[in-house]
Amino acid sequence: MKKTSFGLLIGAFLLTATSAYAAADCKSYPKEEWASEQSLKEALDAEGYTIKKFKIDGNCYEIYGRNKEGKKVEIYFDMKTLAIVKAIGLKD
């Protein structure tokens, strides 16, 4: 009985942990409709962000970096509108 309860507890923990860091669900667009990576980088730079890593994750642009307050962030953007789809503040 204890083995089953422990297994359920671990399963629930893993499900919770992975869902908290699951990738964003961005809409898919044809590549010719994507906004340029450079326009997003320039807009973020103008707002005081520092980009450490910029990548394409599925149907999203994703950045890892720091906001203007210097706090670590992970942000997913819609590839056409550049709207924020998901933002995560990471602990330093």
Backbone torsions as a table, in degrees:
resi	resn	phi	psi	omega
1	MET	NA	-44.1	179.9
2	LYS	-63.9	-36.8	179.3
3	LYS	-60.9	-44.3	-179.9
4	THR	-64.4	-45.1	179.8
5	SER	-61.7	-42.8	179.4
6	PHE	-63.6	-42.4	178.6
7	GLY	-62.4	-40.6	177.4
8	LEU	-65.6	-39.7	178.9
9	LEU	-62.9	-46.4	178.5
10	ILE	-63.1	-43.1	178.3
11	GLY	-60.3	-43.8	178.9
12	ALA	-64.2	-40.1	178.5
13	PHE	-63.1	-47.3	-179.5
14	LEU	-63.5	-39.5	177.7
15	LEU	-63.2	-44.2	179.1
16	THR	-64.6	-45.4	-177.8
17	ALA	-63.9	-42.4	-178.3
18	THR	-74.4	-32.5	179.8
19	SER	-71.6	-28.2	178.7
20	ALA	-67.8	-29.6	-177.8
21	TYR	-112.7	18.0	178.8
22	ALA	-68.1	148.8	179.8
23	ALA	-62.3	158.3	178.8
24	ALA	-73.4	157.7	179.6
25	ASP	-103.1	89.4	-178.4
26	CYS	-95.2	147.6	177.8
27	LYS	-69.0	145.3	179.5
28	SER	-90.7	135.5	177.5
29	TYR	-131.2	153.8	171.5
30	PRO	-61.6	145.8	-175.4
31	LYS	-55.3	-33.5	-178.9
32	GLU	-68.9	-12.6	177.5
33	GLU	-95.4	-6.6	-179.3
34	TRP	-67.1	140.1	169.8
35	ALA	-70.8	154.5	-177.3
36	SER	-73.1	145.9	176.2
37	GLU	-59.6	-39.1	-177.3
38	GLN	-62.2	-39.0	179.9
39	SER	-65.4	-37.0	176.8
40	LEU	-67.7	-45.2	179.6
41	LYS	-60.0	-42.5	179.8
42	GLU	-66.2	-40.6	179.0
43	ALA	-64.6	-42.5	179.0
44	LEU	-67.1	-40.4	177.6
45	ASP	-60.7	-42.1	179.4
46	ALA	-64.5	-26.7	179.0
47	GLU	-89.4	2.2	176.0
48	GLY	92.9	11.3	178.2
49	TYR	-81.9	148.4	171.4
50	THR	-113.3	123.1	-178.4
51	ILE	-97.2	120.9	176.2
52	LYS	-90.9	-40.1	-179.0
53	LYS	-141.9	133.0	177.8
54	PHE	-125.2	127.6	-180.0
55	LYS	-150.3	168.3	172.4
56	ILE	-99.2	124.1	179.9
57	ASP	-121.9	101.1	-176.4
58	GLY	64.7	-116.1	179.3
59	ASN	-105.5	20.9	-178.0
60	CYS	-123.3	151.0	161.0
61	TYR	-85.3	139.1	-179.4
62	GLU	-131.0	135.8	175.7
63	ILE	-124.5	147.6	168.1
64	TYR	-119.7	133.1	179.5
65	GLY	179.4	-149.0	-179.5
66	ARG	-131.4	143.2	176.9
67	ASN	-82.6	-176.9	-175.4
68	LYS	-65.7	-19.2	175.8
69	GLU	-85.7	-3.5	178.9
70	GLY	88.0	6.1	179.9
71	LYS	-85.0	142.2	179.1
72	LYS	-66.9	139.5	178.4
73	VAL	-138.7	155.3	170.3
74	GLU	-130.4	120.1	-174.9
75	ILE	-131.1	135.0	176.1
76	TYR	-107.3	134.1	-178.0
77	PHE	-121.0	144.2	170.9
78	ASP	-63.3	132.1	-174.0
79	MET	-73.4	-17.1	179.6
80	LYS	-98.5	-48.8	-174.2
81	THR	-94.5	-15.8	-175.1
82	LEU	63.7	17.6	175.0
83	ALA	-70.7	147.5	176.7
84	ILE	-73.0	126.4	179.0
85	VAL	-97.0	-37.8	179.9
86	LYS	-155.0	137.8	177.8
87	ALA	-133.5	135.5	-179.8
88	ILE	-127.6	126.4	173.0
89	GLY	-89.1	121.4	-177.4
90	LEU	-95.9	148.6	177.0
91	LYS	-74.5	141.0	177.4
92	ASP	-70.4	NA	NA
